[in-house]
Amino acid sequence: MKYIFKFPDIGEGLDEGIIVAWLIKKGQAVKVGDALVTMETDKVVTDIPAPKDGIISNTFGKVGETIHVGEALVEIELEGIEGAQAQDENLKVEAVEEEGAGVVGTLEIAGNNAVLSASTEGVVAENSSKLLNRKALATPVARAMAKDLGVDINSVKGSGPAGRVMKEDIINFSKQKSNYSQAPKSGVSLTENSAEVEVVQMSQIRKTIAKNMIQSKHNAAHMTLFEEVEISELDRVRAKFKKPFADKGAKLTYLAFVIKAVALSLKKFKALNAEMDMEKGIMIYKHFYNIGIAVDTDKGLVVPVIRNADKISIFEIALKISEFSEKARLGQITLDDMKDGSFTITSYGSIGGLFAVPVINYPQAGILGVGRITQQPVVKDGQLAVGTVMPLSLSVDHRIADGGETARFINQVMAYLAEPVSLIMD
C-alpha cells in the first residue's frame, strides 16, 4: 500500500515551510525516524523524520518551494502491503492522516522570545490580515510551475474546485505578467536581471525579523537612555578569575557580570521586568528574572535565555553563556533554550559600536545594549587617570517605565558594575 506523508503541524503557529534540502531519493528504504527533508519556517530550521518504515516512491516539491501544513511531502510504499490503484487521478494513492504526528529535529532558529519578537497588537484588522496573507490552494505541481515562472502563487485566482490553482491558471497569470512588464515605462529602474544588483530571496527568518522589528516599533513607545560606567575594578576581578573559570570550562566575559547586575537591578525596579496588556487593561509584573542574550549567527539573530539569573552565581552564568555560544555556533539552540525571557541584553561591542538604540523584544519592557569597552581619561578622587569605560544603551517602553525609574534602574546597574563585589553582597 502506498502512504502519503503530509507536512505535519510542528506547533508554534507555523502553517508553511520552505524545502531546504531533500535527504532521501526515490527508491530509498527508510525507517521510522530517518530524516526525510530539511524544512525552513519563519521560526525553525528542522529535519522532518519518516513516520513509517518503507520505500520512498515519490517526493513532492523542489528545493526552495513552499509547502503548507497538510500538503503532501513524500509517498512511501509500506513494506509487506500491496498497493492498489486509486480511482481519483488527483490522489492516486491512499492518503492516511497521522494523529499526533510529531517532529524531531534540531532547531537552528526559534520564534517567540527567540528572534526579537513582536505582538500583532495594533496591526491590520483580522479580516484584512487574512486577505493580505491569503494562502493559495494548489498542488505541488502547480507550485513548482509557479516557482519556475517566477509567479507568486498566492496572487493567482484559481479556477479549480474550491478555488484550487491549476496549471492553466499559472500559465495565464504568467502571460498577463509578461505583457504588463513589456509595457512602456518612464524612468530607469534596476530589475532582477540587471548586472548592477544581486537579488537574493529572503529567508523566512529574515522576513520574520523584519516584520517583528516594525511591529515592536509600532506597539511600544521606545525611549532610549545612554550612559557610561567606569569598570576598572571589574576588569581587575575578571582578569583574576578568568583562568580559574577557563580551567572549569567557562569563559568569563564582561557579559556574565552585566547579566547578574541587570537581574539584581530588576528586583529593585519592577516596571523594567513587566509587560502591559492593553486589551485587558492590566500590568503584569514578573517575579522571575530570565535574561535573554542576543546572539548573532550566520542564519539570523537568536536569543537564548538564562533563567533565574538573580539566583545563580557568576560562574554558572558564565557556563551558560559558553554553552549557548557553542550551541549557536553549531546550530543546536533549542526552542526551550529561548522561552520565557523577561528582559533582553544585546552585546554588540565585540563587533563594533559604542552606543545604539536597541529595539525592544516586545512585549518586554526593556533591552540593554552593551557597546565597545575602551580605555579613556577619567577623573578619580580629583585626579586624572586612565580608566576602562563600558558604554550602555537602555531602551524601554515608555508606557510602562517612566523616565525617573528608568534612570534609577541604569544607575543601579552601573553601581553593580563599578563595584562588582556588591553583586555578592546585596
Secondary structure, DSSP 4 states (H G I P E B T S, - for coil): -EEEEE----STT--EEEEEEE---TT-EE-TT-EEEEEE-SS-EEEEEPSS-EEEEEE---TT-EEETTSEEEEEE-TT------S-TTT-SEE---TT-------SS--BTTB-----TTSS-HHHHHHHT----B-HHHHHHHHHHT--GGGSPP-SGGGPBPHHHHHHHHHHHHHHHTS---S----TT-TT----PPPHHHHHHHHHHHHHHHHS-EEEEEEEEE-HHHHHHHHHHHHHHHHTT----HHHHHHHHHHHHHHH-GGGGEEEETTTTEEEE-S---EEEEEEETTEEE--EETTTTTS-HHHHHHHHHHHHHHHHHT---SGGGS--SEEEEE-TTTS-S---PPP-TTSSEEEEE---EEEEEEETTEEEEEEEEEEEEEEETTTS-HHHHHHHHHHHHHHHHSTTHHHH-
